[in-house]
Amino acid sequence: MFTTVLMIEKPLVSADVELVTTLHGDEPVSFVVLMQPRGDQDRLLRALDDVVLGELEDAVHESEEPEGGEALQPARLALEHSLKSLREVGADAIGQIIEKHPLDVLTSVVAQTKADEVIVLTAPHLVEEFFHRDWASRARHRVGVPVLKLFAHSDDD
């Protein structure tokens, strides 16, 4: 069985589930899903990304999204939804919320599970990507397995 550590920042939609569960053809895949709640430290970067992507309305409303401790419950619900969605298509899936030190947790989970790969499924973060500060770029130097970065779909895709 192929083991994938899947880092997400929002609930998986059906297109995401199909994408990650079909990457390896008919080979059975198990997932360890790591959900990171929104942090208040990256609000400015998210707003800049919204502006760069031409999503000015999102930039204006960035401060209305729950962050830090307030983001834990939405993150738990997103994780539960994502695990259920993966299981419904026959994948093995477990997961956890990452509150602190995400790269340390990722490195530990990869080692403990003897994962074959890491998939970072995220919205575009152009500012972070430009400076190679996005999760996928940073993880590639730490985990010792291939790291694939994919862009998550939205509900309206």
C-alpha positions as CSV (number, residue, x, y, z in Angstrom):
1,M,0.0,0.0,0.0
2,F,1.2,3.5,-0.9
3,T,1.2,6.0,2.0
4,T,0.6,9.7,1.4
5,V,0.8,12.5,3.9
6,L,-1.7,15.1,2.7
7,M,-1.3,18.6,4.1
8,I,-4.5,20.7,3.6
9,E,-5.7,24.1,4.8
10,K,-9.4,23.7,3.9
11,P,-11.9,20.9,3.5
12,L,-11.5,18.6,0.5
13,V,-14.1,19.0,-2.2
14,S,-15.0,16.0,-4.5
15,A,-12.6,17.2,-7.3
16,D,-9.7,17.2,-4.7
17,V,-10.6,13.7,-3.5
18,E,-10.7,12.4,-7.0
19,L,-7.4,14.0,-7.8
20,V,-5.5,12.6,-4.8
21,T,-7.0,9.2,-4.9
22,T,-6.3,8.6,-8.6
23,L,-2.7,9.8,-8.8
24,H,-1.4,6.3,-8.5
25,G,-3.9,4.4,-10.6
26,D,-5.3,1.3,-9.1
27,E,-2.7,1.0,-6.3
28,P,-4.3,1.2,-2.9
29,V,-3.4,4.4,-1.0
30,S,-3.6,5.3,2.6
31,F,-3.7,8.9,3.7
32,V,-2.5,10.7,6.8
33,V,-4.2,14.1,6.6
34,L,-2.6,17.1,8.4
35,M,-5.0,20.0,8.7
36,Q,-3.5,23.4,9.5
37,P,-5.9,26.0,10.9
38,R,-5.7,29.6,9.7
39,G,-3.0,31.5,11.6
40,D,-3.3,35.2,12.4
41,Q,0.4,35.6,11.6
42,D,-0.1,35.2,7.8
43,R,-3.1,37.5,7.4
44,L,-1.1,40.1,5.5
45,L,0.3,37.5,3.1
46,R,-3.2,36.1,2.3
47,A,-4.4,39.6,1.7
48,L,-1.5,40.3,-0.7
49,D,-2.2,37.0,-2.5
50,D,-5.8,38.1,-2.9
51,V,-4.8,41.4,-4.4
52,V,-2.2,39.8,-6.7
53,L,-4.9,37.3,-7.9
54,G,-7.3,40.1,-8.5
55,E,-9.6,39.0,-5.7
56,L,-10.1,42.4,-4.1
57,E,-13.3,41.4,-2.4
58,D,-11.5,38.6,-0.6
59,A,-8.7,40.9,0.5
60,V,-11.2,43.3,2.0
61,H,-12.9,40.5,4.0
62,E,-9.7,38.8,5.1
63,S,-10.0,40.0,8.7
64,E,-13.5,38.4,9.0
65,E,-12.2,34.9,8.8
66,P,-11.6,33.0,12.1
67,E,-7.9,32.7,13.0
68,G,-5.8,31.3,15.8
69,G,-7.9,29.6,18.5
70,E,-11.1,30.6,16.8
71,A,-10.0,28.6,13.7
72,L,-9.7,25.3,15.6
73,Q,-13.3,24.2,15.5
74,P,-13.7,25.0,11.7
75,A,-10.4,23.1,11.2
76,R,-11.7,20.1,13.1
77,L,-14.9,20.1,11.0
78,A,-12.9,20.4,7.8
79,L,-10.6,17.5,8.8
80,E,-13.6,15.3,9.7
81,H,-15.3,16.1,6.4
82,S,-12.1,15.4,4.4
83,L,-11.4,12.1,6.2
84,K,-15.0,11.0,5.5
85,S,-14.7,12.0,1.9
86,L,-11.6,10.0,1.4
87,R,-13.0,6.9,3.2
88,E,-16.2,7.1,1.1
89,V,-14.1,6.4,-2.1
90,G,-12.4,3.5,-0.4
91,A,-9.2,5.1,0.9
92,D,-7.7,4.5,4.3
93,A,-7.5,7.8,6.0
94,I,-6.5,9.2,9.4
95,G,-5.6,12.7,10.4
96,Q,-4.8,15.4,12.9
97,I,-4.9,19.1,13.4
98,I,-1.5,20.8,13.4
99,E,-1.5,23.8,15.7
100,K,2.2,24.5,16.1
101,H,5.5,23.7,14.3
102,P,3.9,22.2,11.2
103,L,7.2,21.2,9.5
104,D,8.3,19.4,12.6
105,V,5.0,17.6,12.8
106,L,5.1,16.8,9.1
107,T,8.7,15.4,9.3
108,S,7.7,13.3,12.3
109,V,4.6,11.9,10.7
110,V,6.5,11.0,7.5
111,A,9.1,9.1,9.5
112,Q,6.6,7.4,11.8
113,T,4.3,6.2,9.0
114,K,7.2,5.5,6.5
115,A,5.3,7.6,4.0
116,D,6.1,7.4,0.4
117,E,5.2,11.0,-0.5
118,V,3.8,14.2,0.8
119,I,1.1,16.1,-1.1
120,V,0.6,19.8,-0.2
121,L,-2.9,20.7,-1.4
122,T,-3.3,24.4,-1.1
123,A,-4.7,27.5,-2.6
124,P,-2.2,29.6,-4.6
125,H,0.0,31.6,-2.3
126,L,2.0,33.7,-4.8
127,V,3.9,35.8,-2.4
128,E,5.1,32.9,-0.3
129,E,5.8,30.8,-3.5
130,F,7.9,33.6,-5.0
131,F,10.2,33.6,-1.9
132,H,10.0,29.8,-1.6
133,R,8.4,30.1,1.8
134,D,5.3,28.0,1.0
135,W,4.8,24.7,2.7
136,A,5.8,22.6,-0.2
137,S,9.1,24.4,-0.8
138,R,10.0,24.3,2.8
139,A,9.0,20.6,3.2
140,R,11.2,19.5,0.3
141,H,14.2,20.3,2.4
142,R,13.1,18.4,5.4
143,V,11.1,15.3,4.9
144,G,13.2,13.0,2.7
145,V,10.4,11.9,0.4
146,P,9.0,13.4,-2.8
147,V,6.8,16.5,-2.1
148,L,4.1,17.3,-4.6
149,K,2.3,20.6,-4.6
150,L,-1.2,20.7,-6.0
151,F,-3.8,23.5,-6.1
152,A,-7.0,22.8,-4.2
153,H,-10.3,23.2,-6.0
154,S,-12.9,25.5,-4.6
155,D,-16.6,24.7,-4.1
156,D,-17.5,26.7,-7.2
157,D,-15.0,25.0,-9.5
